[in-house]
């Protein structure tokens, strides 16, 4: 089956981007280079095409009740204009997907899901909707999305795109005509997500690039940026086999809610403990741990690397890894097998770089 293409595909080709499959789409991985793009976001401003992400609208008399049923976070006291992060779970506590829920109005929600999971999530959400008085639409093909990220993002969005966004608080959203603007970010820096019709997104991209104030950035540095600040990627740090409790994301699972799918499993995991936990590991050497590499304790395999890099911002060889929970305590010495050699490391916090979000 052929990969899909976003509304900006021809723009990426024209800029000489390295294109590669991701989440069922042909996406730009890098333009000038991952290090250059990464540092642009940390120090100035970069723009990402994230039009491959999925969007679902949920409206109707029981929209709040339905969203709270499928979502680990609690939308009951959520004000209009607020955004919450959380997960959809299977009954056994495994993760269907992690997502953002935007409250656009009373009983009106805009849900952002991962590109690789659009079909699966949509099918799951439809199955759970039976008996609820709601109207739900998969609008993924109707929207393009830009992520403008970095310490200069607010000035760039306001001055280049003429979108008033400075007053937006962190994790809030507003509409400007037909455009949706939010302030979340997946890089550890201040930034904005801009959703609109394909033609608007194409025009906005051109304005940003032509301004010279915003570097085009690919998914390569999006991964290095999110990894440095300890943010998970579905398929690596979360999956059908990795629950939020295992991943250290229990904060986003409100167990005081009356119910949600997977709640009983999480309550049990919290009470009894889990067999595996996600940890950070720092290596003493400059070798780079990659996804799937074995983590060892005294020569015995106890887990695997989920994501690993030599960090661009802090010059460290680090990884996140899912390991036997008995060895998850901070400062525990471990080894990572990289090809045929093993390298000593130590368990550290999963956040390898401090976030600089707008608060």
C-alpha positions as CSV (number, residue, x, y, z in Angstrom):
1,X,0.0,0.0,0.0
2,X,1.3,3.4,-0.9
3,X,2.1,5.9,1.8
4,X,0.0,9.0,2.2
5,X,1.4,12.5,1.6
6,X,0.5,15.7,3.5
7,X,-0.6,18.9,1.8
8,X,3.0,20.2,2.1
9,X,4.7,17.2,0.4
10,X,5.8,19.1,-2.7
11,X,7.1,22.0,-0.5
12,X,9.4,19.5,1.3
13,X,10.7,18.1,-2.0
14,X,11.3,21.6,-3.4
15,X,13.4,22.4,-0.3
16,X,15.5,19.2,-0.8
17,X,14.2,17.4,2.3
18,X,15.2,13.8,3.0
19,X,11.9,12.0,2.7
20,X,11.2,8.7,4.5
21,X,8.1,6.7,5.6
22,X,6.6,7.5,9.0
23,X,3.2,6.5,10.4
24,X,2.0,5.6,6.9
25,X,3.1,8.9,5.4
26,X,6.0,10.0,3.3
27,X,7.5,12.7,5.7
28,X,10.5,15.0,5.8
29,X,13.1,13.6,8.1
30,X,15.6,16.5,7.7
31,X,16.5,19.5,5.6
32,X,19.8,21.1,6.6
33,X,20.6,18.4,9.1
34,X,19.2,17.1,12.4
35,X,21.7,18.9,14.6
36,X,21.2,22.3,12.8
37,X,17.4,22.0,13.0
38,X,17.5,20.8,16.6
39,X,19.6,23.8,17.7
40,X,17.3,26.2,15.7
41,X,14.4,25.1,17.8
42,X,16.3,25.2,21.1
43,X,17.7,28.7,20.3
44,X,15.4,30.5,17.9
45,X,12.5,29.1,15.9
46,X,11.6,26.1,13.7
47,X,8.5,24.9,11.9
48,X,7.4,21.3,11.5
49,X,4.8,19.8,9.1
50,X,2.7,17.7,11.4
51,X,-0.3,17.4,9.1
52,X,0.0,13.6,9.3
53,X,-1.5,13.8,12.8
54,X,-5.1,12.7,13.2
55,X,-8.1,14.7,14.5
56,X,-11.5,13.6,15.7
57,X,-14.4,15.8,16.8
58,X,-16.9,14.7,19.4
59,X,-20.0,16.7,20.0
60,X,-23.4,16.2,21.5
61,X,-25.4,15.9,24.7
62,X,-23.2,13.1,26.2
63,X,-19.8,14.2,24.7
64,X,-18.3,14.9,28.1
65,X,-19.4,11.6,29.5
66,X,-18.1,9.7,26.4
67,X,-14.7,11.4,26.3
68,X,-14.3,10.8,30.1
69,X,-15.1,7.1,29.5
70,X,-12.3,6.6,26.9
71,X,-9.7,9.0,28.3
72,X,-7.5,8.5,31.4
73,X,-7.5,12.2,32.3
74,X,-10.6,14.0,33.7
75,X,-12.5,16.4,31.5
76,X,-15.4,17.0,34.0
77,X,-14.2,20.3,35.3
78,X,-12.3,21.3,32.2
79,X,-12.9,24.9,31.1
80,X,-13.6,25.8,27.5
81,X,-10.3,26.5,25.8
82,X,-8.3,24.1,27.9
83,X,-6.2,21.1,26.6
84,X,-5.5,17.9,28.5
85,X,-2.9,15.2,27.7
86,X,-3.7,11.5,28.5
87,X,-4.2,8.1,27.0
88,X,-6.9,5.7,25.7
89,X,-6.4,2.3,27.2
90,X,-7.4,-1.3,26.6
91,X,-9.2,-3.0,29.5
92,X,-5.9,-4.7,30.5
93,X,-4.2,-1.3,30.9
94,X,-2.2,-1.4,27.7
95,X,-2.2,1.8,25.7
96,X,-4.4,2.3,22.6
97,X,-2.8,5.7,22.0
98,X,-1.7,8.9,23.8
99,X,-3.6,12.0,22.8
100,X,-4.6,15.6,23.4
101,X,-8.2,16.6,24.2
102,X,-9.1,20.2,23.3
103,X,-12.3,21.5,24.8
104,X,-13.7,23.8,22.1
105,X,-17.1,24.5,23.7
106,X,-19.6,22.9,26.0
107,X,-19.9,19.2,24.9
108,X,-17.6,20.0,22.0
109,X,-14.2,18.3,21.9
110,X,-11.3,18.2,19.3
111,X,-9.1,15.2,19.9
112,X,-5.6,14.9,18.4
113,X,-4.3,11.4,17.8
114,X,-1.0,9.9,16.4
115,X,-0.6,9.5,12.7
116,X,0.2,5.8,12.7
117,X,-2.8,5.0,14.9
118,X,-5.6,7.0,13.0
119,X,-7.4,4.0,11.6
120,X,-7.0,1.9,14.8
121,X,-8.0,4.7,17.1
122,X,-11.0,5.7,15.0
123,X,-12.3,2.1,15.0
124,X,-11.7,1.9,18.8
125,X,-13.5,5.2,19.4
126,X,-16.5,4.1,17.3
127,X,-16.7,0.8,19.1
128,X,-16.8,2.6,22.5
129,X,-19.4,5.1,21.3
130,X,-22.3,2.7,21.3
131,X,-25.2,4.0,23.5
132,X,-23.8,7.5,23.8
133,X,-25.8,10.5,22.4
134,X,-22.9,12.0,20.5
135,X,-21.9,13.0,16.9
136,X,-18.3,11.9,16.2
137,X,-16.3,12.6,13.0
138,X,-12.8,11.6,11.8
139,X,-11.7,14.9,10.3
140,X,-8.0,13.9,9.8
141,X,-8.1,14.4,6.1
142,X,-9.6,17.9,6.4
143,X,-6.9,19.5,8.4
144,X,-3.2,20.4,7.9
145,X,-1.1,21.2,10.9
146,X,2.0,23.3,11.5
147,X,4.1,23.2,14.8
148,X,6.1,26.5,15.2
149,X,8.5,25.8,18.1
150,X,11.3,27.7,19.9
151,X,11.9,30.7,22.1
152,X,11.1,33.1,19.2
153,X,7.9,31.2,18.2
154,X,5.4,33.8,19.7
155,X,6.9,36.7,17.8
156,X,7.1,34.7,14.6
157,X,3.5,33.5,14.7
158,X,2.2,37.0,15.6
159,X,4.3,39.0,13.2
160,X,4.7,36.6,10.2
161,X,1.3,34.9,10.3
162,X,-0.6,37.8,12.0
163,X,-2.2,35.3,14.4
164,X,-2.8,36.8,17.9
165,X,-1.4,34.1,20.2
166,X,0.7,35.8,22.9
167,X,-2.1,35.7,25.5
168,X,-2.6,31.9,25.1
169,X,-1.5,30.1,28.3
170,X,0.3,26.8,28.2
171,X,-2.1,24.0,27.2
172,X,-4.8,26.2,25.9
173,X,-6.5,26.7,22.6
174,X,-8.5,29.4,20.7
175,X,-10.0,29.8,17.2
176,X,-9.2,32.6,14.9
177,X,-11.8,32.4,12.1
178,X,-11.4,28.9,10.7
179,X,-8.0,28.5,12.2
180,X,-7.3,26.6,15.5
181,X,-4.2,27.8,17.4
182,X,-2.9,25.9,20.5
183,X,0.1,26.3,22.8
184,X,1.5,22.8,23.8
185,X,4.6,21.8,22.0
186,X,6.4,18.4,21.8
187,X,9.9,19.8,21.9
188,X,10.4,21.2,25.4
189,X,10.3,24.7,24.0
190,X,7.6,27.3,23.8
191,X,5.5,26.8,20.6
192,X,2.2,26.7,18.8
193,X,0.2,24.3,16.8
194,X,-1.8,25.8,13.9
195,X,-4.6,23.7,12.4
196,X,-6.4,24.8,9.2
197,X,-7.6,23.8,5.7
198,X,-4.8,22.5,3.4
199,X,-4.7,25.7,1.3
200,X,-4.2,27.9,4.4
201,X,-1.5,25.6,5.8
202,X,0.4,25.8,2.4
203,X,0.2,29.6,2.5
204,X,1.3,29.8,6.1
205,X,4.2,27.5,5.5
206,X,5.4,29.7,2.6
207,X,5.2,32.8,4.7
208,X,7.2,31.2,7.5
209,X,9.9,29.9,5.3
210,X,10.1,33.1,3.2
211,X,10.4,35.2,6.3
212,X,13.8,33.7,7.1
213,X,12.8,33.7,10.7
214,X,11.7,30.1,11.0
215,X,13.8,27.1,9.9
216,X,12.1,24.1,8.3
217,X,12.5,21.1,10.6
218,X,12.0,17.4,10.0
219,X,10.8,14.5,12.1
220,X,14.4,13.6,12.9
221,X,15.0,16.5,15.2
222,X,11.4,16.3,16.4
223,X,12.4,13.0,17.9
224,X,15.7,14.2,19.4
225,X,13.9,17.3,20.9
226,X,11.1,15.3,22.5
227,X,13.5,12.6,23.7
228,X,15.8,15.1,25.6
229,X,12.9,16.4,27.7
230,X,11.6,12.9,28.5
231,X,8.4,12.9,26.3
232,X,7.1,9.6,25.1
233,X,6.6,8.4,21.5
234,X,3.8,5.9,20.9
235,X,5.4,2.7,19.7
236,X,8.5,3.2,21.7
237,X,7.6,4.4,25.3
238,X,3.9,3.5,25.1
239,X,2.2,0.6,23.3
240,X,-0.5,-2.1,23.8
241,X,2.1,-3.8,26.0
242,X,3.2,-0.7,27.9
243,X,0.7,0.8,30.3
244,X,1.0,4.5,31.6
245,X,2.0,3.1,35.0
246,X,4.9,1.2,33.5
247,X,5.9,4.3,31.5
248,X,5.8,6.6,34.6
249,X,2.8,8.5,33.3
250,X,0.4,7.8,36.1
251,X,-0.1,11.5,36.7
252,X,-2.2,11.7,33.6
253,X,-4.5,8.8,34.8
254,X,-7.0,10.1,37.2
255,X,-7.9,7.1,39.3
256,X,-10.3,9.2,41.4
257,X,-12.6,9.3,38.4
258,X,-15.7,7.1,38.7
259,X,-14.6,5.0,35.7
260,X,-12.7,4.9,32.5
261,X,-11.6,2.0,30.2
262,X,-8.5,0.4,31.8
263,X,-9.0,2.0,35.2
264,X,-9.3,-1.3,37.1
265,X,-6.1,-2.6,35.6
266,X,-4.2,0.6,36.5
267,X,-5.5,0.4,40.1
268,X,-4.3,-3.1,40.3
269,X,-0.9,-2.2,38.9
270,X,-0.5,0.7,41.3
271,X,-1.4,-1.6,44.3
272,X,0.6,-4.7,43.2
273,X,3.5,-3.0,41.3
274,X,4.5,-3.7,37.7
275,X,7.0,-6.2,36.4
276,X,8.7,-3.6,34.1
277,X,9.3,0.1,34.3
278,X,10.6,2.8,31.9
279,X,13.8,4.4,33.1
280,X,16.5,6.7,31.8
281,X,20.1,5.3,31.5
282,X,23.2,7.4,31.1
283,X,26.3,5.7,29.6
284,X,29.8,6.5,30.6
285,X,31.0,6.1,27.0
286,X,30.0,8.0,23.9
287,X,28.5,4.9,22.2
288,X,24.9,5.4,21.1
289,X,22.2,3.0,22.4
290,X,19.4,2.4,19.8
291,X,15.8,1.1,20.0
292,X,15.8,-2.6,20.7
293,X,19.3,-2.9,22.1
294,X,19.5,-5.2,25.2
295,X,19.9,-3.8,28.7
296,X,21.9,-6.1,31.0
297,X,22.5,-6.6,34.8
298,X,25.5,-8.7,35.6
299,X,25.4,-10.1,32.1
300,X,21.7,-11.1,32.2
301,X,19.2,-9.3,29.9
302,X,16.7,-7.4,32.0
303,X,15.1,-5.1,29.3
304,X,15.5,-3.2,26.1
305,X,16.2,0.4,24.9
306,X,13.1,2.2,23.7
307,X,14.8,5.4,22.4
308,X,18.5,6.4,22.6
309,X,20.7,9.2,21.3
310,X,23.9,11.1,22.0
311,X,22.0,14.2,23.0
312,X,22.6,17.3,20.9
313,X,21.8,19.9,23.7
314,X,23.8,18.2,26.6
315,X,26.4,16.0,24.9
316,X,25.5,12.8,26.7
317,X,24.9,9.2,25.6
318,X,21.5,8.4,27.1
319,X,18.5,6.3,26.5
320,X,15.1,5.4,27.8
321,X,14.6,1.7,28.4
322,X,11.9,-0.7,29.6
323,X,13.5,-2.9,32.2
324,X,12.8,-5.3,35.0
325,X,11.3,-3.1,37.8
326,X,13.6,-4.5,40.4
327,X,16.5,-2.6,38.8
328,X,14.6,0.7,38.2
329,X,15.9,2.6,41.2
330,X,18.0,5.7,40.5
331,X,21.8,5.2,40.4
332,X,21.5,1.4,39.8
333,X,24.5,0.3,37.7
334,X,23.5,-1.5,34.4
335,X,25.0,-2.3,31.0
336,X,23.8,-1.7,27.5
337,X,24.8,-4.1,24.7
338,X,25.7,-2.1,21.6
339,X,26.4,-4.6,18.8
340,X,28.9,-7.0,20.3
341,X,30.2,-4.8,23.1
342,X,28.6,-3.9,26.5
343,X,28.9,-0.4,27.9
344,X,28.4,0.5,31.6
345,X,25.6,2.9,32.5
346,X,23.5,4.0,35.4
347,X,19.8,4.6,35.9
348,X,18.9,8.3,35.9
349,X,15.8,10.4,35.5
350,X,14.2,10.2,32.1
351,X,14.3,14.0,31.6
352,X,17.8,14.7,30.1
353,X,17.2,18.4,29.4
354,X,15.1,21.1,31.2
355,X,11.9,22.2,29.5
356,X,11.4,25.8,28.6
357,X,7.7,26.1,28.2
358,X,5.8,29.3,28.5
359,X,4.1,29.3,31.9
